[in-house]
């Protein structure tokens, strides 16, 4: 036991030292051997456990992100260290198979729509490259699927560091794509800068594909039950796919259980001002022209509406998830501050508004309190208010 503890401490210290050296300007190749020697024969999940322990001790997630390139360099030399059975990856409709298929789409975009054009940014090449970068922007859907469907289940098994680190890198890729789009439109003559940034972007995306398939999926396949995979597959349609015709994966056992569950007669809910059937309440909340999400006093997501006016994607996998884990590392501190102020009584609401393409999004947070003033949780209300801002004059007659 003491030897095991000592090994864990040693590995944590190695991670700290590698991060420090990367801070000081050393390259991945220069620190690769030191990392590989310390973690030789250690599974990806054990490395993630060491990182998670450091984050729990206060090491910022952004610092651990520096290790991502080192991970990829080490694991590419020894895939067998993180090898897992691949049968589920080959089942059409299984979420693991869909993730891999989407990665092939991303690689095709890089090979066919980006690489042929970015070395010579003239005339037709520039136009084609702009189209290619726009097509690559769809990678955001792939990352949303990973963050909203896969990460919550890892967290349920106590695996929190890899999702946080990977989400941070996803955000870096998103920002790099936005930056390159801006450069191509505003300063297309700055060819060397654009080429360098695209080279960096391609490398980072390819490394993320490797990590997803050789680190993330093996951890998921090791931990998740078939029922949990089925839940992910069922929620998958909430987010647009990068691939066409994703088949329905519905193991017979779970299909029977699903039918049995749906056959149950929902009961009524007695409220202080009335009585509603579950179906009535659900449809009523989903008819509201805005999204609502409720997080309880323990910071756990308990409910979200499924309105046709939905602004941000939500999947049932977030139910039971800590609200801090539902936001990117770059903005989680804002959410935590809102909750802190609500719990302390310093504030009862907080508002934000942002431009998002054709939408003007108004996000409101309200402290939910009992009649006695006890803090019960947070209600988030999100709405596109641009149509409301455009209202003028009066309307007193029914529409035809």
Residue, then its C-alpha position, 0 to 999 in steps of 0.5 A: x500500500x505504501x509503495x502504491x501511495x509513493x508511486x502516486x506521489x512520484x507521478x504527481x511530482x513528475x507532472x508538476x515538473x514537466x508542466x514547469x519545464x513546458x512553462x520555461x520553454x522546453x519542447x514536447x520532445x525535450x520532456x517526452x522521455x522524462x514523462x514516458x519513463x515515469x509513466x511506462x506501463x501505466x494506463x491512461x486512466x491512471x495518468x488521468x487519476x494523477x492529473x485529477x489529484x493535482x487539480x483537486x489540490x488546486x492546480x489550474x486546469x489550464x496548466x494540465x492542458x499543457x500536458x496534452x501534447x506530451x500525452x499524444x507524443x507518448x501514447x503514439x509510441x505505445x498504443x498497447x498501453x491504452x488498448x481496449x476491446x474495439x467491438x463496440x466501436x464497430x457497431x453502427x449506431x453505437x455512440x463510440x462508432x459515431x464519434x469515430x465516423x465523425x472524426x473521419x469526416x473532420x479528417x476529410x475536411x482537413x485533407x480535401x478542403x483545407x490542405x490543398x488551398x492554404x499554401x497559396x492564398x490567391x484568388x480561387x484558393x482563398x475563396x476555397x479556403x474560406x469555404x473550407x474553414x467554414x465547413x471546419x467550423x462544424x467541428x463545434x457540433x462534434x465537441x458539443x456531443x463529446x462535452x454534453x454526452x460523454x463527459x457527464x458519464x465519466x464524471x459519474x465514475x469520478x473521472x473529472x480531470x480528463x473532461x476538463x482538460x479536453x474541454x479546454x483544448x476544444x475551446x482553444x480549437x474553436x477560438x483558433x478557427x474563429x481567428x483564422x476566419x477573421x484573418x482570411x477576411x480582413x488580412x488575407x495578404x498576411x500569408x505567413x501568419x495565416x499559414x502558421x496558424x493553420x498548421x498549428x490548428x491542423x496539428x491540434x485537431x489531429x492530436x485531439x482526434x488521437x486522444x478521443x480515440x485512444x484515451x477518451x473512448x478506452x476509458x468510456x468503454x471500460x467504465x460505461x454499462x450498456x444501459x449508459x451507452x443506450x442513454x447516450x445514443x438516445x440523447x444523440x439526436x439533440x445535437x446535429x451529427x457530422x455524419x449522415x444516416x446514423x442508425x438506431x442502436x437499440x439492444x433488444x433487452x433495453x428496448x423491452x425495458x423502454x416499452x415497459x417504462x413508457x406503459x406506466x401511467x403518469x401520476x398527478x402533481x399537486x401544486x399550491x395553485x392547482x393540479x397538473x398531470x405530468x404530461x400537462x406540466x411537461x408540455x406547458x414548460x416546453x411551450x414557454x418561448x424560452x429555455x429554463x434550467x434548474x440547479x438545486x441547492x447542492x449545485x446539481x442540475x435537476x431539470x431543463x425544458x425542451x422548448x422549440x425556442x432552445x438556444x443552447x444544446x442540452x442533453x439528459x446526460x447533464x441531469x445529476x451533473x454538477x453545474x461547474x462541470x457543465x461549463x468550459x474551464x474558461x467561464x466556470x468561475x463566473x457560474x461559481x461566483x453567481x451561485x456563491x452570491x445567491x447562496x450568501x444572499x448577496x444577490x437574487x439575480x444576475x443578467x447577461x446579454x450577448x450577440x450570437x449571429x442573428x440572435x440577441x441572447x438574454x440570459x437571466x439567473x434567479x435565486x430560487x428561495x422558499x417562502x422562509x427565504x431558504x436557498x433552494x437553487x438557481x433558475x436559468x432563463x435564456x431567450x432570443x430577444x431580438x424579435x421582441x426588440x424589433x416590435x414597434x407600434x401597437x397590435x390590437x387585432x387577431x392575426x388572420 
